[in-house]
Amino acid sequence: ESVICNADFDPAESVECLGSNWVLTGGFSIDTHAACCSDATGTITQYGVLIVGTPYEISINVSSVIGTLYIYNGATQVAEINEIGITTFVFAATSDDLSMVIQNADHSVCVATISAKPLSLNMAFGVINSAGNTLDVETYAAAPSFFTFAQNTVTITFPWSHFDVEDGQCYTIGFADGCSNLNGQFG
């Protein structure tokens, strides 16, 4: 379920969100079920909706765009959108807010919907030896620096020295979602 308040920009729901979560600056406005900005720079932000350290899947449905719409989590740019349609990407929150920004007055955008769905923190990977035994397991909760989220992928990066591996041996990396893999097997 999305954590975004008034994800479809319904004017009847906007009053509730404007009072606590939505902040519009510059040329952004909510009109006829869309958040639009044209012929001006502008930002629309929801504060307090994300939990720092949690990975999120964001889907933004852009109904019109000229130029580029920038998506920020705090001061960190997490995506750029310059096409009509639904764009989906994943990132780990470093701040509790999510912003859509038009940085050039010659650009314009209308966003029909936006959703931010938290992903499972139960992600883990294991190092498996050639005999099929799991030597070690690292979870997102224990080692978030090993997991990088970009667009719709997660990349695992780690130093081999972190694990008790032997030179000249073969190893396999197994990835698991703890919600579906409850027994901790990675091989």
Phi and psi in degrees as a GROMACS rama.xvg file:
@    title "Ramachandran Plot"
@    xaxis  label "Phi"
@    yaxis  label "Psi"
@TYPE xy
-70.6232  143.707  SER-2
-93.2508  -0.378471  VAL-3
-80.5663  129.383  ILE-4
-78.3734  131.209  CYS-5
54.5503  59.151  ASN-6
-66.4537  -18.0765  ALA-7
-106.431  10.9525  ASP-8
55.6845  41.6113  PHE-9
-69.7677  120.838  ASP-10
-57.2457  -30.3751  PRO-11
-68.601  -28.3681  ALA-12
-92.4942  -13.7507  GLU-13
-63.266  -33.5623  SER-14
-59.8614  -43.952  VAL-15
-61.4176  -45.7633  GLU-16
-73.4744  -35.5295  CYS-17
-63.788  -31.7687  LEU-18
-70.5119  -28.2269  GLY-19
-127.806  -31.3517  SER-20
-120.629  -44.9252  ASN-21
-78.0772  134.432  TRP-22
-130.098  119.311  VAL-23
-109.82  133.44  LEU-24
-130.615  160.318  THR-25
64.0123  -132.99  GLY-26
-87.998  1.51248  GLY-27
-72.9018  139.838  PHE-28
-147.815  159.472  SER-29
-105.717  121.647  ILE-30
-149.366  129.844  ASP-31
44.4699  57.5258  THR-32
62.4147  38.5683  HIS-33
-156.593  152.313  ALA-34
-103.497  118.188  ALA-35
-125.065  151.985  CYS-36
-145.578  122.276  CYS-37
-142.92  148.273  SER-38
55.8532  29.6375  ASP-39
-166.902  160.836  ALA-40
-84.1797  158.73  THR-41
-176.071  165.11  GLY-42
-140.925  140.779  THR-43
-126.793  127.379  ILE-44
-134.056  143.637  THR-45
-114.476  125.416  GLN-46
-98.9769  149.66  TYR-47
72.5702  19.8192  GLY-48
-102.174  -20.3945  VAL-49
-109.262  154.882  LEU-50
-107.229  122.513  ILE-51
-57.3037  133.177  VAL-52
93.3173  -13.5458  GLY-53
-87.8787  134.26  THR-54
-78.6198  142.497  PRO-55
-129.07  146.487  TYR-56
-101.991  120.107  GLU-57
-107.421  132.975  ILE-58
-125.317  126.098  SER-59
-125.214  124.266  ILE-60
-100.595  108.185  ASN-61
-97.8012  121.433  VAL-62
-90.3218  -22.4543  SER-63
-156.324  146.308  SER-64
-157.389  136.279  VAL-65
-127.663  117.839  ILE-66
93.0574  -138.804  GLY-67
-132.529  134.636  THR-68
-101.465  126.446  LEU-69
-102.573  138.351  TYR-70
-112.724  129.141  ILE-71
-123.713  144.945  TYR-72
-115.065  104.48  ASN-73
63.0099  -130.06  GLY-74
-89.9932  0.0570239  ALA-75
-96.5012  122.111  THR-76
-73.8079  127.561  GLN-77
-112.475  -13.834  VAL-78
-166.291  160.165  ALA-79
-128.886  138.502  GLU-80
-127.02  126.807  ILE-81
-136.978  24.4464  ASN-82
-135.283  149.289  GLU-83
-73.2849  144.306  ILE-84
121.291  -169.262  GLY-85
-93.8617  125.268  ILE-86
-112.687  129.298  THR-87
-122.284  136.013  THR-88
-149.717  165.401  PHE-89
-127.853  141.952  VAL-90
-155.864  162.188  PHE-91
-97.2618  127.489  ALA-92
-66.4733  132.674  ALA-93
-111.535  -2.11993  THR-94
-149.725  166.938  SER-95
-90.7533  2.58362  ASP-96
-115.458  162.051  ASP-97
-136.076  127.971  LEU-98
-127.116  145.981  SER-99
-114.412  131.55  MET-100
-132.121  133.388  VAL-101
-105.766  117.889  ILE-102
-99.61  -6.78372  GLN-103
-130.103  125.698  ASN-104
-63.5031  -17.7254  ALA-105
-81.4191  -7.67479  ASP-106
-97.904  158.659  HIS-107
-150.766  159.119  SER-108
-156.742  150.544  VAL-109
-130.185  123.91  CYS-110
-105.675  120.558  VAL-111
-81.1531  -42.1275  ALA-112
-149.24  156.997  THR-113
-145.927  138.447  ILE-114
-135.286  150.076  SER-115
-134.195  108.785  ALA-116
-111.405  125.103  LYS-117
-67.1006  139.858  PRO-118
-97.2132  162.834  LEU-119
-62.2479  137.072  SER-120
-87.747  1.6676  LEU-121
-85.0097  14.3814  ASN-122
-67.3354  143.085  MET-123
-155.602  159.338  ALA-124
-134.906  152.689  PHE-125
-127.165  152.935  GLY-126
-101.024  122.254  VAL-127
-114.106  132.409  ILE-128
-83.616  177.991  ASN-129
-66.6525  -18.2389  SER-130
-84.6087  -4.03463  ALA-131
89.2933  9.87361  GLY-132
-91.599  136.183  ASN-133
-78.3302  118.666  THR-134
-85.108  -37.929  LEU-135
-158.054  153.68  ASP-136
-132.132  136.569  VAL-137
-121.339  132.467  GLU-138
-104.476  158.894  THR-139
-60.7455  -40.2681  TYR-140
-62.2063  -37.3106  ALA-141
-85.5091  -31.0201  ALA-142
-140.583  65.8538  ALA-143
-61.6006  -22.9485  PRO-144
-68.1924  -17.3227  SER-145
-78.6636  -13.8239  PHE-146
-113.156  125.265  PHE-147
-120.915  128.328  THR-148
-105.377  129.798  PHE-149
-150.806  129.633  ALA-150
52.7229  -119.051  GLN-151
-114.045  32.8363  ASN-152
-131.742  159.427  THR-153
-121.951  131.713  VAL-154
-113.021  136.077  THR-155
-104.947  124.357  ILE-156
-130.486  128.849  THR-157
-153.958  156.401  PHE-158
-84.81  132.258  PRO-159
-58.7817  -28.0419  TRP-160
-64.0634  -17.0435  SER-161
-69.1311  -23.5731  HIS-162
-109.761  155.781  PHE-163
-87.108  76.8059  ASP-164
-111.136  154.285  VAL-165
-105.725  141.874  GLU-166
-60.7223  143.125  ASP-167
82.5641  -1.7569  GLY-168
-98.7058  157.543  GLN-169
-98.5067  138.098  CYS-170
-134.82  154.771  TYR-171
-122.205  145.957  THR-172
-104.772  127.159  ILE-173
-114.339  135.842  GLY-174
-110.437  139.283  PHE-175
-141.312  146.563  ALA-176
-96.7995  115.255  ASP-177
-61.0884  -17.8546  GLY-178
-73.7886  -29.5809  CYS-179
-108.281  -18.2066  SER-180
-114.19  85.0427  ASN-181
-86.5249  -9.81942  LEU-182
-99.817  1.78356  ASN-183
71.8063  19.5468  GLY-184
-88.0238  134.184  GLN-185
-118.953  -3.69255  PHE-186
